[in-house]
Amino acid sequence: MECEFPSVNSNKQEIKEIFQEVNTIAVLGLSPDPEKPSHRVAKYLQEEGFKIVPVYPKEVTILGEKVYRSLAEIPFPVDMVDIFRAAKALDAVADACIARGDVKVFWAQKEIVNNAAAQKAKDAGMKAVQNMCTMIEHAALNEGQ
């Protein structure tokens, strides 16, 4: 799979600030399968004290949380969107984040890069992270304390 180079991205200091400021994380593409990276990452974040909001086309609950079909359906504030979707889907995700008006962080997981979408999110006032894993970055910060 070809991946464009992330020219729009946060630095380590911004990532540290993100984890200090964020409470509620919508996980787009959160699989119910415990073997999938999205499930492992969301479980880790949940165990670290973050409120996880699964966004997935099926299932009623994942990791004990109500599943929503889209970002727009979530009836409470969302601080961060953690994206496990194909890079081409990120344009629509950025638009959905902007439409909500409350998302502070647009985070595309490892090997997911869409500079145009990340720039759109950044231009709308969000922090944008691409091609990085929330679990790896959070764990690295905890090791550094």
Short mmCIF file of the C-alpha atoms (twelve columns), coordinates in Angstrom:
data_MODEL
# 
_entry.id   MODEL 
# 
loop_
_atom_site.group_PDB 
_atom_site.id 
_atom_site.type_symbol 
_atom_site.label_atom_id 
_atom_site.label_alt_id 
_atom_site.label_comp_id 
_atom_site.label_asym_id 
_atom_site.label_seq_id 
_atom_site.Cartn_x 
_atom_site.Cartn_y 
_atom_site.Cartn_z 
_atom_site.pdbx_PDB_model_num 
ATOM 1   C CA . MET A 1   0.000   0.000  0.000  1 
ATOM 2   C CA . GLU A 2   1.418   3.357  -0.985 1 
ATOM 3   C CA . CYS A 3   1.370   6.086  1.590  1 
ATOM 4   C CA . GLU A 4   2.026   9.755  0.929  1 
ATOM 5   C CA . PHE A 5   4.545   11.479 3.187  1 
ATOM 6   C CA . PRO A 6   2.809   13.372 6.032  1 
ATOM 7   C CA . SER A 7   3.656   17.026 5.382  1 
ATOM 8   C CA . VAL A 8   0.980   18.159 7.860  1 
ATOM 9   C CA . ASN A 9   1.668   16.754 11.312 1 
ATOM 10  C CA . SER A 10  2.008   17.516 15.023 1 
ATOM 11  C CA . ASN A 11  5.324   17.436 16.865 1 
ATOM 12  C CA . LYS A 12  6.087   15.554 20.108 1 
ATOM 13  C CA . GLN A 13  5.249   18.588 22.283 1 
ATOM 14  C CA . GLU A 14  1.829   18.972 20.626 1 
ATOM 15  C CA . ILE A 15  1.195   15.239 21.048 1 
ATOM 16  C CA . LYS A 16  1.970   15.530 24.759 1 
ATOM 17  C CA . GLU A 17  -0.497  18.438 25.004 1 
ATOM 18  C CA . ILE A 18  -3.108  16.442 23.096 1 
ATOM 19  C CA . PHE A 19  -3.080  13.634 25.647 1 
ATOM 20  C CA . GLN A 20  -3.247  16.144 28.521 1 
ATOM 21  C CA . GLU A 21  -6.273  17.946 27.025 1 
ATOM 22  C CA . VAL A 22  -8.296  15.087 25.527 1 
ATOM 23  C CA . ASN A 23  -10.911 13.067 27.415 1 
ATOM 24  C CA . THR A 24  -13.380 11.719 24.836 1 
ATOM 25  C CA . ILE A 25  -12.054 9.881  21.785 1 
ATOM 26  C CA . ALA A 26  -14.283 8.767  18.913 1 
ATOM 27  C CA . VAL A 27  -12.605 5.754  17.290 1 
ATOM 28  C CA . LEU A 28  -13.656 5.575  13.628 1 
ATOM 29  C CA . GLY A 29  -13.442 2.008  12.378 1 
ATOM 30  C CA . LEU A 30  -13.282 0.400  15.839 1 
ATOM 31  C CA . SER A 31  -13.539 -3.311 15.097 1 
ATOM 32  C CA . PRO A 32  -15.221 -5.710 17.543 1 
ATOM 33  C CA . ASP A 33  -12.428 -8.226 16.741 1 
ATOM 34  C CA . PRO A 34  -9.862  -8.219 19.611 1 
ATOM 35  C CA . GLU A 35  -7.142  -9.204 17.127 1 
ATOM 36  C CA . LYS A 36  -7.534  -6.007 15.057 1 
ATOM 37  C CA . PRO A 37  -5.276  -3.012 15.768 1 
ATOM 38  C CA . SER A 38  -8.264  -0.663 16.222 1 
ATOM 39  C CA . HIS A 39  -9.626  -2.864 19.017 1 
ATOM 40  C CA . ARG A 40  -6.261  -3.200 20.786 1 
ATOM 41  C CA . VAL A 41  -5.570  0.538  20.594 1 
ATOM 42  C CA . ALA A 42  -9.057  1.524  21.807 1 
ATOM 43  C CA . LYS A 43  -8.862  -0.979 24.681 1 
ATOM 44  C CA . TYR A 44  -5.491  0.458  25.713 1 
ATOM 45  C CA . LEU A 45  -6.817  4.037  25.611 1 
ATOM 46  C CA . GLN A 46  -9.896  2.990  27.584 1 
ATOM 47  C CA . GLU A 47  -7.702  1.316  30.212 1 
ATOM 48  C CA . GLU A 48  -5.648  4.527  30.411 1 
ATOM 49  C CA . GLY A 49  -8.772  6.469  31.418 1 
ATOM 50  C CA . PHE A 50  -10.013 7.926  28.137 1 
ATOM 51  C CA . LYS A 51  -13.716 7.730  27.207 1 
ATOM 52  C CA . ILE A 52  -13.893 5.669  24.024 1 
ATOM 53  C CA . VAL A 53  -16.750 6.156  21.543 1 
ATOM 54  C CA . PRO A 54  -16.913 3.393  18.912 1 
ATOM 55  C CA . VAL A 55  -17.929 4.443  15.387 1 
ATOM 56  C CA . TYR A 56  -18.597 1.325  13.297 1 
ATOM 57  C CA . PRO A 57  -21.229 0.233  10.743 1 
ATOM 58  C CA . LYS A 58  -22.539 -2.656 12.864 1 
ATOM 59  C CA . GLU A 59  -22.602 -3.977 16.457 1 
ATOM 60  C CA . VAL A 60  -24.503 -2.524 19.410 1 
ATOM 61  C CA . THR A 61  -21.601 -2.270 21.843 1 
ATOM 62  C CA . ILE A 62  -17.827 -2.617 21.569 1 
ATOM 63  C CA . LEU A 63  -15.603 -2.598 24.661 1 
ATOM 64  C CA . GLY A 64  -18.759 -1.994 26.718 1 
ATOM 65  C CA . GLU A 65  -19.538 1.274  24.912 1 
ATOM 66  C CA . LYS A 66  -22.535 2.118  22.702 1 
ATOM 67  C CA . VAL A 67  -21.613 2.021  19.008 1 
ATOM 68  C CA . TYR A 68  -22.544 4.934  16.741 1 
ATOM 69  C CA . ARG A 69  -22.839 4.645  12.967 1 
ATOM 70  C CA . SER A 70  -21.294 8.045  12.276 1 
ATOM 71  C CA . LEU A 71  -19.534 10.923 13.966 1 
ATOM 72  C CA . ALA A 72  -22.645 13.069 13.476 1 
ATOM 73  C CA . GLU A 73  -24.761 10.676 15.598 1 
ATOM 74  C CA . ILE A 74  -22.688 11.115 18.767 1 
ATOM 75  C CA . PRO A 75  -24.880 13.302 21.042 1 
ATOM 76  C CA . PHE A 76  -22.121 14.622 23.339 1 
ATOM 77  C CA . PRO A 77  -18.811 16.490 22.849 1 
ATOM 78  C CA . VAL A 78  -15.896 14.674 21.200 1 
ATOM 79  C CA . ASP A 79  -12.347 15.899 21.831 1 
ATOM 80  C CA . MET A 80  -10.479 13.704 19.377 1 
ATOM 81  C CA . VAL A 81  -11.223 11.509 16.387 1 
ATOM 82  C CA . ASP A 82  -8.853  8.511  16.122 1 
ATOM 83  C CA . ILE A 83  -9.141  7.231  12.552 1 
ATOM 84  C CA . PHE A 84  -8.735  3.618  11.412 1 
ATOM 85  C CA . ARG A 85  -10.023 4.129  7.860  1 
ATOM 86  C CA . ALA A 86  -8.516  4.260  4.386  1 
ATOM 87  C CA . ALA A 87  -6.687  7.491  3.549  1 
ATOM 88  C CA . LYS A 88  -9.236  8.333  0.839  1 
ATOM 89  C CA . ALA A 89  -11.981 8.435  3.515  1 
ATOM 90  C CA . LEU A 90  -10.215 11.198 5.454  1 
ATOM 91  C CA . ASP A 91  -11.630 14.055 3.377  1 
ATOM 92  C CA . ALA A 92  -15.150 13.102 4.494  1 
ATOM 93  C CA . VAL A 93  -13.909 12.556 8.074  1 
ATOM 94  C CA . ALA A 94  -12.379 16.048 8.145  1 
ATOM 95  C CA . ASP A 95  -15.675 17.486 6.889  1 
ATOM 96  C CA . ALA A 96  -17.586 15.565 9.595  1 
ATOM 97  C CA . CYS A 97  -15.199 16.858 12.283 1 
ATOM 98  C CA . ILE A 98  -15.622 20.422 11.038 1 
ATOM 99  C CA . ALA A 99  -19.424 20.035 10.920 1 
ATOM 100 C CA . ARG A 100 -19.454 18.905 14.564 1 
ATOM 101 C CA . GLY A 101 -17.531 21.983 15.656 1 
ATOM 102 C CA . ASP A 102 -16.194 20.411 18.863 1 
ATOM 103 C CA . VAL A 103 -13.374 18.129 17.668 1 
ATOM 104 C CA . LYS A 104 -9.966  19.414 18.768 1 
ATOM 105 C CA . VAL A 105 -7.789  16.646 17.313 1 
ATOM 106 C CA . PHE A 106 -7.869  14.872 13.944 1 
ATOM 107 C CA . TRP A 107 -5.636  11.776 14.323 1 
ATOM 108 C CA . ALA A 108 -4.959  9.347  11.458 1 
ATOM 109 C CA . GLN A 109 -3.362  6.089  12.557 1 
ATOM 110 C CA . LYS A 110 -0.143  4.405  11.339 1 
ATOM 111 C CA . GLU A 111 0.187   4.230  7.552  1 
ATOM 112 C CA . ILE A 112 -2.800  6.555  7.059  1 
ATOM 113 C CA . VAL A 113 -1.914  9.864  5.410  1 
ATOM 114 C CA . ASN A 114 -4.068  12.390 3.574  1 
ATOM 115 C CA . ASN A 115 -2.348  15.772 3.657  1 
ATOM 116 C CA . ALA A 116 -5.274  17.627 2.103  1 
ATOM 117 C CA . ALA A 117 -7.677  16.336 4.771  1 
ATOM 118 C CA . ALA A 118 -5.202  17.017 7.587  1 
ATOM 119 C CA . GLN A 119 -4.645  20.557 6.293  1 
ATOM 120 C CA . LYS A 120 -8.412  21.107 6.090  1 
ATOM 121 C CA . ALA A 121 -8.736  19.984 9.742  1 
ATOM 122 C CA . LYS A 122 -5.824  22.188 10.786 1 
ATOM 123 C CA . ASP A 123 -7.256  25.196 8.929  1 
ATOM 124 C CA . ALA A 124 -10.486 24.645 10.902 1 
ATOM 125 C CA . GLY A 125 -8.553  24.921 14.193 1 
ATOM 126 C CA . MET A 126 -7.823  21.268 14.968 1 
ATOM 127 C CA . LYS A 127 -4.477  19.692 15.739 1 
ATOM 128 C CA . ALA A 128 -3.682  17.162 13.018 1 
ATOM 129 C CA . VAL A 129 -1.655  13.980 13.497 1 
ATOM 130 C CA . GLN A 130 -0.970  11.460 10.725 1 
ATOM 131 C CA . ASN A 131 0.837   8.134  10.400 1 
ATOM 132 C CA . MET A 132 1.171   7.721  14.182 1 
ATOM 133 C CA . CYS A 133 -0.438  5.313  16.630 1 
ATOM 134 C CA . THR A 134 -2.226  6.830  19.635 1 
ATOM 135 C CA . MET A 135 -1.293  3.813  21.782 1 
ATOM 136 C CA . ILE A 136 2.417   3.936  20.885 1 
ATOM 137 C CA . GLU A 137 2.631   7.715  21.332 1 
ATOM 138 C CA . HIS A 138 0.757   7.682  24.659 1 
ATOM 139 C CA . ALA A 139 2.829   4.777  26.016 1 
ATOM 140 C CA . ALA A 140 6.051   6.560  24.993 1 
ATOM 141 C CA . LEU A 141 4.974   9.672  26.924 1 
ATOM 142 C CA . ASN A 142 4.233   7.559  30.009 1 
ATOM 143 C CA . GLU A 143 7.681   5.922  29.798 1 
ATOM 144 C CA . GLY A 144 9.270   9.367  29.661 1 
ATOM 145 C CA . GLN A 145 7.683   10.532 32.928 1 
# 
